């Protein structure tokens, strides 16, 4: 038996105060009994979760902690069942404000003085700051849900906070999938209206008459079936932001009504006898060339000048390929958190293919490609076989495992196919565009197994080709 | 009207974002006329929302929910009673009695949040009545 006299001096109380230690550390710590009721909850746990100790003690840990792993893969349950401690499992919790907080979790068993298991202890660390620092180190720019480190997007991201401060109508233009709605949401989220609603309407998705009632609402009796008043989106967006996507699809008649609302801030629901006021901030978006539509008379010039007080052009993904690795990482992290998976990244070959692709569907297409891989993969690295088949055609029958040279071949095949498409199948024009001699071109076509289009691009639709 | 409650282990599921199952109730004249378990597991937040919309749900009763999902559902016309905790049958009874949201069925530390969702009205407020099973749905 050891002698107490030999031990170092203890604190003035005569014993180590474990509560004080737990209170002083920056990691959240809570303990549970065998019925999953919280039995202790330190100060850092209060700060990270936003739940006071008073509220937490005695409640079920899943109601207090609200982690993405609670339902499917509870770390504490695993430890209580197996006795094995878990260290640094990453997950996210949802705090009382509805914000996702990335955390790492470690668990251990709690035993009484007789060694009997009486519950479990969980420590967790808020990774938000680490994530933020990582972002800064990577040199990426982020606002709202938009991530980028390309110069062209940087200009957009930098101007968003200033736009958010104003009340002017904004026109966002960009190809489909470039993130027009994300930009609109970011503007709303940074504006004074952030506590108001963000109401989005896709003007191209509804026929004219429906769109009119959707935007302005109607009164009971306005038409057959209108049994009660229905508020329109302008009314629903009061004190908030109304986002009108695909504005280029709106009919000339509706354009007149929109112009009036934007000018006078007043509108009349269908069947109403009185005008109503709106204070919604309007953000419009289009993937069409509005200058061209105005020139052709399909879009009213006065409305165009009314909405383009401030114009933001979102570059397509193929013009900012340097963002592809960053976006891949971003989507992998997001899907890991959402689906509770442990996908670590993409192989160099996959990155090569993803970087070479042209993305007609832009960022949304890249997101779908990563989501496709997540369906096939639970953990580890995304390999070529996890990509959609059309993206890696030459690996449909791989002779050997993919290598760096295979990646180069994939990129070459892709470039040749696209050059042929751009030149309507004209082999010589495609070879010239790619800067190679026609014999090199045909050699590569044969080696890469590319099926040449039947149409050779030399004949014209009017039958003026070779006879 | 149709109401869905996300659940797990006999209780309201802790996090809607990753919840896998919902109890969909068809409510007529203030009573449950139909009750069905539905899988709502989805590979993305967008698909989860689509799944809820497919089920024709007007009111969603769930545990914690991240703000973007809550906002999207609300914009699509779904009334979201979030940060609810408790045994599912007890929560259903409270909902049918028009008692939600209530402190007794709130996740710890979320009472203020729930009240803000209600637009700051008390139990007898207009919106609270509209949300209930005997409202005008």
Interface residues (C-beta under 8 A of the other chain):
Chain A: X49 X50 X51 X52 X55 X56 X59 X60 X62 X63 X64 X65 X66 X67 X68 X70 X71 X72 X94 X96 X97 X98 X99 X100 X145 X197 X198 X199 X200 X335 X338 X339 X340 X371 X374 X375
Chain B: X8 X9 X11 X13 X14 X15 X17 X18 X19 X20 X43 X44 X45 X63 X64 X65 X66 X67 X68 X70 X71 X74 X75 X82 X83 X85 X107 X108 X109 X110 X112 X113
